[in-house]
Amino acid sequence: MRAAELRHVAAADDLPAYTLRLSARAKHIRLTITPRNGLVVVVPRRMSNYDPSALLRERKRWIDDATAHFADRRAALQRDPAELLPTTIELPATGTRWDVEYRDAAGTAARIRSSAGRLVVTAPAGDPGVAIAALQRWLSARARDHLLPLLAEESARTGHAYKRAEIRGQRGRWGACSGRGTITLNRCLLFLPPELARAVVLHELAHVPQPNHSAAYWHELARLDPHAAQHRAAIRHAWDVIPAWAEPDSAGAHRASPADGRPGARG
């Protein structure tokens, strides 16, 4: 994203500070709150002079509630990186658990060895950020090993064929399906129960024949996943279980539109 598309604003005394983000894809104004970035007002690029003050006052209760909800996670992300290093990693989606050991090494690179439920992270002394980056790469590899076969299995079962699949550390999104048939899944899905990880896969596969959120899309999703409504409600709060070291730069978003002001999950 180009720097010109972001504006950090210190608002009036009765309003919270926020970032105004101009989006070429956005069709409507929406509010997003993340642990790392705080309050972001997303507007279509054509509305570059938009003043959100009235909207922020109207949604003040929602903003206050969402900000309080993320207070602990925001504090965690602002901690010393050394405090974020995990001593154990549990991935409910795969039913696996690892104890993590750290060893100092010369140089600037980090490496991870795994065996029998144990990870040994060798990284430069005094640079925990390098160890965290290595753990995120390891997590992405585990996601490719588990989520891509799950996607292929559900694609074959539902008959919805995609063209390509990717694993990323997406910002505030569990998954996405592009108009060209590329499905992207978030590596942090591994921290969710198996039924929720599968629900996200089905959510994206339903976009293959219905690349929108129309009534036809929701009908198709309900056909693929009869418990889609319950899964969607659970997924809205699922960022709460993601450890801070694994989070993408702007993970865990609460989003609202001017129409309803309710927090919700992206996807």
C-alpha positions as a printed NumPy array, in Angstrom:
array([[  0.   ,   0.   ,   0.   ],
       [  1.317,   3.421,  -0.879],
       [  2.086,   5.749,   2.039],
       [ -0.269,   8.381,   0.594],
       [ -3.197,   6.059,   1.274],
       [ -2.725,   6.239,   5.068],
       [ -3.332,   9.275,   7.248],
       [ -2.823,   9.187,  10.992],
       [ -5.193,  11.645,  12.637],
       [ -5.221,  13.053,  16.161],
       [ -8.924,  13.764,  16.458],
       [-10.817,  16.286,  18.579],
       [-10.839,  15.925,  22.354],
       [-14.122,  14.005,  22.363],
       [-12.993,  11.581,  19.631],
       [-10.339,   8.831,  19.534],
       [ -7.248,   9.072,  17.355],
       [ -7.602,   7.083,  14.152],
       [ -5.975,   6.204,  10.857],
       [ -7.807,   7.065,   7.638],
       [ -7.136,   4.459,   4.944],
       [ -8.086,   5.082,   1.334],
       [ -9.001,   1.835,  -0.407],
       [ -9.433,   1.195,  -4.109],
       [-11.518,  -1.902,  -3.277],
       [-13.821,  -0.423,  -0.643],
       [-17.342,   0.396,  -1.773],
       [-18.582,   1.658,   1.597],
       [-17.143,   3.357,   4.661],
       [-16.255,   0.98 ,   7.468],
       [-14.559,   1.074,  10.846],
       [-11.919,  -1.459,  11.823],
       [-10.202,  -1.893,  15.181],
       [ -7.115,  -4.078,  15.522],
       [ -4.799,  -4.729,  18.455],
       [ -1.792,  -3.408,  16.561],
       [ -3.239,  -0.474,  14.595],
       [ -6.106,   0.685,  16.796],
       [ -9.018,   2.432,  15.067],
       [ -8.886,   2.584,  11.262],
       [-11.503,   4.33 ,   9.107],
       [-11.559,   2.702,   5.666],
       [-13.085,   4.809,   2.89 ],
       [-13.311,   4.465,  -0.897],
       [-10.493,   6.316,  -2.599],
       [-12.919,   8.699,  -4.284],
       [-13.807,  10.05 ,  -0.786],
       [-10.31 ,  11.255,   0.048],
       [-11.651,  14.4  ,   1.788],
       [-14.117,  12.536,   4.001],
       [-14.361,  13.695,   7.619],
       [-15.467,  10.773,   9.836],
       [-16.115,  12.856,  12.977],
       [-19.903,  12.439,  12.865],
       [-19.595,   8.694,  12.269],
       [-17.121,   8.297,  15.138],
       [-19.492,  10.09 ,  17.509],
       [-22.399,   7.943,  16.331],
       [-20.387,   4.728,  16.834],
       [-18.671,   5.8  ,  20.048],
       [-20.184,   3.019,  22.153],
       [-19.078,   0.355,  19.66 ],
       [-15.594,   1.897,  19.436],
       [-15.259,   1.965,  23.231],
       [-16.424,  -1.655,  23.557],
       [-14.136,  -2.939,  20.789],
       [-11.166,  -0.974,  22.12 ],
       [-11.693,  -2.434,  25.6  ],
       [-12.022,  -5.905,  24.078],
       [ -8.576,  -5.582,  22.494],
       [ -6.833,  -3.79 ,  25.355],
       [ -4.97 ,  -6.846,  26.639],
       [ -3.918,  -7.972,  23.167],
       [ -2.769,  -4.469,  22.256],
       [ -0.664,  -4.407,  25.417],
       [  0.779,  -7.822,  24.527],
       [  1.829,  -6.642,  21.069],
       [  3.615,  -3.669,  22.606],
       [  5.671,  -5.839,  24.959],
       [  9.355,  -6.608,  24.531],
       [  9.62 ,  -9.254,  21.766],
       [ 11.58 , -11.472,  24.159],
       [  8.456, -11.748,  26.314],
       [  6.462, -13.052,  23.351],
       [  8.644, -16.096,  22.716],
       [  6.546, -19.204,  23.466],
       [  7.761, -22.114,  25.58 ],
       [  5.004, -24.359,  24.207],
       [  2.981, -24.288,  20.986],
       [ -0.378, -26.004,  20.655],
       [ -2.17 , -26.3  ,  17.321],
       [ -5.724, -27.562,  17.947],
       [ -6.487, -27.825,  14.218],
       [ -3.893, -30.587,  13.923],
       [ -4.073, -31.93 ,  17.487],
       [ -0.345, -31.356,  18.014],
       [  1.795, -29.756,  20.716],
       [  5.486, -28.814,  20.924],
       [  7.782, -27.781,  23.74 ],
       [ 10.106, -25.018,  22.547],
       [ 13.78 , -24.631,  23.481],
       [ 15.946, -21.654,  22.517],
       [ 19.686, -21.719,  21.879],
       [ 22.015, -18.839,  21.084],
       [ 23.947, -18.848,  17.835],
       [ 26.411, -16.649,  15.997],
       [ 25.405, -14.854,  12.812],
       [ 22.124, -13.216,  11.859],
       [ 19.941, -16.148,  10.775],
       [ 17.735, -18.504,  12.782],
       [ 16.857, -22.143,  12.218],
       [ 14.41 , -24.576,  13.771],
       [ 14.774, -28.311,  14.269],
       [ 11.802, -30.441,  15.322],
       [ 11.531, -33.975,  16.631],
       [  9.152, -35.885,  18.873],
       [  7.07 , -32.933,  19.985],
       [ 10.053, -30.657,  20.58 ],
       [ 11.266, -27.577,  18.718],
       [ 14.81 , -26.262,  19.063],
       [ 15.111, -22.666,  17.882],
       [ 18.685, -21.537,  17.28 ],
       [ 18.886, -17.768,  16.844],
       [ 21.259, -14.842,  17.397],
       [ 21.573, -13.893,  21.057],
       [ 19.776, -10.711,  21.98 ],
       [ 17.574, -10.627,  18.866],
       [ 14.235, -12.282,  19.723],
       [ 12.624, -10.785,  16.613],
       [ 14.677, -13.157,  14.456],
       [ 13.44 , -16.121,  16.493],
       [  9.818, -14.933,  16.178],
       [ 10.202, -14.59 ,  12.399],
       [ 11.57 , -18.131,  12.253],
       [  8.633, -19.436,  14.283],
       [  6.212, -17.684,  11.933],
       [  7.893, -19.355,   8.939],
       [  7.645, -22.697,  10.727],
       [  3.95 , -22.035,  11.374],
       [  3.398, -21.229,   7.696],
       [  5.038, -24.517,   6.731],
       [  2.782, -26.453,   9.12 ],
       [ -0.215, -24.612,   7.647],
       [  0.785, -25.644,   4.134],
       [  1.119, -29.245,   5.307],
       [ -2.348, -29.283,   6.896],
       [ -4.603, -26.603,   5.417],
       [ -3.821, -27.104,   1.738],
       [ -4.704, -30.832,   1.836],
       [ -7.866, -29.941,   3.805],
       [ -8.804, -27.423,   1.122],
       [ -8.177, -29.955,  -1.648],
       [-10.265, -32.569,   0.18 ],
       [-13.211, -30.22 ,   0.672],
       [-12.923, -28.967,  -2.896],
       [-13.244, -32.519,  -4.195],
       [-16.15 , -33.239,  -1.835],
       [-18.11 , -30.102,  -2.746],
       [-17.227, -30.032,  -6.42 ],
       [-16.001, -26.41 ,  -6.16 ],
       [-12.66 , -26.276,  -7.955],
       [-10.237, -23.435,  -7.262],
       [ -7.237, -22.532,  -9.425],
       [ -4.565, -21.878,  -6.838],
       [ -4.101, -21.926,  -3.074],
       [ -1.8  , -19.924,  -0.815],
       [ -0.938, -19.663,   2.88 ],
       [ -0.288, -16.214,   4.299],
       [ -0.244, -14.207,   7.49 ],
       [ -3.233, -12.138,   6.416],
       [ -4.212,  -8.935,   8.156],
       [ -7.47 ,  -9.444,   9.989],
       [ -8.765, -12.084,   7.566],
       [ -9.022, -15.822,   8.051],
       [ -9.226, -16.41 ,   4.321],
       [-10.013, -14.944,   0.938],
       [-11.085, -16.062,  -2.524],
       [-10.117, -13.88 ,  -5.462],
       [-12.133, -13.422,  -8.612],
       [ -9.48 , -15.447, -10.42 ],
       [-10.071, -18.484,  -8.226],
       [ -7.124, -18.136,  -5.835],
       [ -7.964, -19.147,  -2.268],
       [ -5.751, -17.775,   0.49 ],
       [ -5.847, -19.184,   4.014],
       [ -4.373, -17.681,   7.162],
       [ -1.699, -19.734,   8.896],
       [ -3.285, -18.813,  12.248],
       [ -6.21 , -21.129,  11.427],
       [ -4.042, -23.832,  13.002],
       [ -4.809, -22.333,  16.423],
       [ -8.554, -22.921,  15.909],
       [-10.51 , -26.116,  16.594],
       [-10.732, -28.415,  13.533],
       [-14.396, -27.611,  12.909],
       [-13.702, -23.858,  12.696],
       [-10.706, -24.291,  10.398],
       [-12.9  , -26.414,   8.142],
       [-15.685, -23.808,   8.333],
       [-13.325, -21.125,   6.994],
       [-12.289, -23.432,   4.148],
       [-15.946, -23.969,   3.232],
       [-16.637, -20.232,   3.518],
       [-14.004, -19.568,   0.853],
       [-15.037, -22.48 ,  -1.372],
       [-18.588, -21.117,  -1.414],
       [-17.129, -18.017,  -3.07 ],
       [-16.01 , -20.039,  -6.101],
       [-19.506, -20.099,  -7.662],
       [-20.664, -16.979,  -5.767],
       [-17.877, -14.337,  -5.662],
       [-19.838, -12.006,  -3.371],
       [-21.893, -12.023,  -0.162],
       [-25.289, -12.081,  -1.867],
       [-28.283, -14.118,  -0.712],
       [-27.229, -16.776,  -3.228],
       [-23.816, -16.979,  -1.56 ],
       [-25.255, -17.505,   1.923],
       [-27.618, -20.145,   0.554],
       [-24.669, -21.978,  -0.993],
       [-22.642, -21.734,   2.212],
       [-25.535, -23.151,   4.237],
       [-25.686, -26.05 ,   1.798],
       [-21.975, -26.758,   2.234],
       [-21.962, -26.143,   5.985],
       [-25.321, -26.601,   7.744],
       [-23.805, -25.097,  10.928],
       [-22.343, -22.064,   9.156],
       [-24.171, -19.529,  11.347],
       [-22.83 , -21.051,  14.574],
       [-19.338, -21.327,  13.128],
       [-19.388, -17.726,  11.948],
       [-20.403, -16.522,  15.407],
       [-17.554, -18.485,  17.003],
       [-14.998, -17.286,  14.456],
       [-15.795, -13.64 ,  15.25 ],
       [-14.033, -14.058,  18.586],
       [-11.402, -16.568,  17.502],
       [ -8.574, -14.024,  17.319],
       [ -8.649, -14.05 ,  21.108],
       [ -6.861, -17.431,  21.133],
       [ -4.063, -16.479,  18.73 ],
       [ -0.743, -15.969,  20.545],
       [  0.834, -12.567,  20.005],
       [  3.999, -13.993,  18.438],
       [  1.971, -15.592,  15.619],
       [ -0.202, -12.639,  14.716],
       [  0.083, -10.893,  11.362],
       [  0.853,  -7.164,  11.51 ],
       [ -2.8  ,  -6.135,  11.839],
       [ -4.548,  -9.286,  12.991],
       [ -7.668,  -9.608,  15.012],
       [ -9.862,  -6.993,  13.444],
       [-13.271,  -5.895,  14.65 ],
       [-15.127,  -4.286,  11.776],
       [-18.276,  -2.242,  11.514],
       [-20.159,  -0.56 ,   8.692],
       [-22.09 ,   2.702,   9.051],
       [-25.269,   0.716,   8.46 ],
       [-25.176,  -1.449,  11.575],
       [-22.088,  -0.735,  13.657],
       [-21.796,  -4.359,  14.751],
       [-18.367,  -5.993,  15.083],
       [-17.801,  -8.882,  12.751],
       [-15.271, -11.143,  11.101],
       [-13.857, -10.468,   7.679],
       [-14.014, -13.02 ,   4.926]])
